């Protein structure tokens, strides 16, 4: 079986580029600058209606930490219900307790609510107080996949820990390296970690077509509001070409 590339798609357009580039799955999100939040119902509906690629929306009500209030937890449950109604292939969640451990009770509630959809766990895992314990907790809960950089700022920097996690998982859960993966480093990650699933945004900056530009004010926190990020079909193809060689 060849390897699998998952694209972190920040829009329907990015999901389409991921599909055209040969990726097998998207973690569907919005607001990449905040690490990804739940995309709109409309984005998910359009993707499920028109695309054949697997759609796994992230269920994250805000940026910041992964300790959620009761209101935020209710929002997560409602978003999972919406994703199930749209026949999504799965959802991606991540909830911690204040002490940095996996919130097993709430995670189980979301997993049960999501059925028959499968559930993956995002990089909240990297913010846990003990990755080995967290991994066993996620396996016990029935999570199918965990996205991780090995607790480092990038997957390449965490390459040794990723290799340890793949070995520890021993096929009980998929360890998916992600964060800063590109064509220049993915081969070494393949060779040294033993992972078969990889996560990348494969994004490029797209310049605005606006002719008139007001440079005196800003609508958000990004430095240049006259450009935005989209997944590159060509970058996806390059990564798929390398990952497909995994046996």
N, C-alpha and C positions, 0 to 999 in steps of 0.2 A: 504494500500500500504506500502510495506517495504521500508526501507531507501536505499539510493544509495551511493555507494562508487566510487569516481573518483580517479584514480591514476595519479600522475604526472610522466609520463613515459619519460625517457631521451633517449630512443632508441627503435628500433623495437623489440629487445629482451625483453626490459622492458614491452612494450605493450603486447607482447605475454604472459609474466608472469602475467600481470594484468588480461588478459582474462582467463587464466588457473586458476587463483585464484578466479574468480567469480566477479570481478569488472564489472561495467556496462559501464564505460566510461574512456577514458584517455585524459588528457590534454597533448598533445604530444609536446615535447620540446627538446632542446639541451642545453648544458652548464648550468647545474644546479648550478654550483658554482657562476654564475652570475645572478641567479634568473630565468633562463630559457630564451632561445632565439629560434627563428624559426628553426625547424629542416629542413634537406635537402629535396628536392623534392623526391629523391630516398627513403628516410626513409618513407615518407608519402605514396608514391606510393606502396611500399612493404606492409605496414600495411593495406592499403585499399584493396589490392589485396588478402591478405591471412587471414585477421582477420575479425571477425564478431562484435567485440566490437566497440562502438562509438569512432570515432577519431576526436578530436577537437585540431588542432594545435594552438600553441600560435603564434601570429603575433607580434613579437618583434625583431627589427633589431639589437639590441645591449643591453648590460647590462647598468647599471647606472640609471639615472633618466628617466622620462616619458615625457619629453619635446623634441619633435622631430623636426628636420630640414625639409625643403621641400624635400630634397633628401631622407631622411629616410622615410618620409610619402609616397613618391612615391614607395619606396621599399615595404612598408606595403601593398599598393594597389596591386602591382604585386604578392606578396605572397598570397593574398586573391584570386586573379584570378586563381592562380595555384591550391589552395586548392579546389576551386569550380570545376575546371576541373577534379579533382580527386574524386569528389563526397564525400568530407568530410561531416561529420554530422553537423559541426559548426566550428567556430573559436573563439579564445579568444584574446581580445585586451585590451588596456589600454592607454589612452592618457590624459595628463593633460596640463593645461596652466601654464605659469610661476608663477601665483599667487596661484597655488595649487588647482584650481577649475577644474572640468571636462571640457575637450575641446569638447563641445557639437557639434560644427560645423564639426570638423574632424571626430568625432565618428559617426555622422550621415552619412557622406560620406562613411565610411567603412561599416556601417550596410546596407546601400542601395546597395553597391557594392557586398556584401556577399550574398544577397538574391538569391535563397531561403534558403541558410544556415542560421541557427540561430547564434546569437552572445552572448558570455559571456564576462564579464569584470574581469580582474585579480586583483592582489593585488596593482596595482596602486591606487586602491580605498583607501587602507590604508594610502597612502601618500597624500591624498587630504586634503584640509584645513578645511573641514567640512563634516563629513561622512553623516550626516542627509541630508544636501543639495545635496551632491553627489548622495545619494541613490535615491532621488526624480528625479534628472536629468536622471539617468540611467533608471528609470521606464518610464519616459516620452519618452525616446529614443527607448524603446522597447527591451532593453537588458533583456535576460531571466534569467541570473544567475550572481551573483557576488561572487568571491572568496575573503575572508577576514579573518584576524586574530583579527578583532575588533580593529585594529590600534596598536596592541601590537606586541612584538617580537614572540609570539606564540599564537595559538588559546586558549590554556588553560589559559594563562595570560589575554587574552582579553575576557574571558567567559561572564562577566557581560555585556559588550558592545555588544557582539554577541547576547545575549538574547534580548537586547533592539532593535537591528536591525531586528531580526526575528519578533518581535512584531510589529515594525513600518512597515515592509514590508507587513505584513498581507496578504500574499499569492499573492501579486502583482508582486513579483520577488523572486527568490529563493536565500536565503542567505546560502552560503556554507562555513562553517568554514574550515580553512586550516592553516598549519604551525605548525610543531612539533606534529602532531596527531599520536598516536600509541595505541596499545592495552591497555596500562596502564592508559590512560586518556580519551579514547573515550566514555566510558560509562557515565562519569560525564558530558562530553560535550553534549551527547544525552539528558541526564536528565535535564540539566540546561538551554540549549539554545532553545530547541524546534525545532532545525534544523533537516532536513531529508536527506540532501545531505552533504557529507563530502569528504574532499580532503586530500590525503596523498601520500607520495612517496614510503613508505614501502620498502625502499632500504637497501641493504647490500653491504659491500665492497667485491669485488672479487679480489683475489690475482693473479698477473700476472704469467704466466707459463714460462716466460723468465728464462733461466738458466744463461746466461751471463748478468750481470748488470753493467752499467757504473754509478758509484755513484759520479762522479766528475762534471757532468754537468746536466742541466735540460732543458726540452723542453717547459715547461709552468710554471705556478705560483703555482700549487698544491704541497703540501709537499712531497708526495710519488707517483711518477709516475709509480710505479710497482704495483698499484692496481687501481681499478675503481669501479664505483657504478652501480648497477643494481637493479631493483625491484625484491623483493623476493616473489615468488608465495605463500610460506607458510605464510608470513606476511600478504599478501593480504587476504588469506583464513581466517586468524584470525580476521581481521577487518570486513570482510564481514559477518562472523558469528555473530558478535555483532550488526552490523548495520541492518542486516536482521530482527532483533527482533522489530524494530520500527514499530508501527502500525499507 
